[in-house]
Amino acid sequence: MRKASLSEVLRVVDLPGVIDITGIQIYSINGIRVIHLRKRSCVAYSPLGLKRRPQRFACVVCNRGLKDAVRFCSVQCKV
């Protein structure tokens, strides 16, 4: 487990055979592919107070916007 962007992450290369990460959003932080361990905060509004544009993909548990067509934003949401 590592800290990145003020949250706990797991490197994807360390996980084969340990847990099933299919359906979890993979992020690239400093060129390293990681997944978040805990549920990410959901921000509904931009810093200026304006509504954000609707997300095309969202986590089925916490409704956080995702970049890819996956179902979960973190390991916690999948479990």
Residue, then its C-alpha position, 0 to 999 in steps of 0.5 A: m500500500r502506498k500514499a498518493s494524492l492524499s489517499e491509499v493506493l495499491r500498485v497494479v503490478d503488485l496485485p496479480g493473484v492477490i485480488d481481482i481488480t476487474g471493473i475497478q478504475i485504474y489511475s496513472i500517478n507519476g507514471i505508475r498504474v494504481i487503484h484506490l483502496r478506499k472510496r473516493s470523495c464525490v464532488a457534485y459542484s466545481p470550486l466556483g459553485l457551478k454544477r459540473r457537467p454530467q459524467r458519462f460513466a459513474c461508480v455504481v456504489c458512490n456515483r463518482g464520475l469515472k473516465d472509463a467504462v468500469r463499474f467501481c472507483s475503488v476496492q472498497c466500492k467493489v467489496 
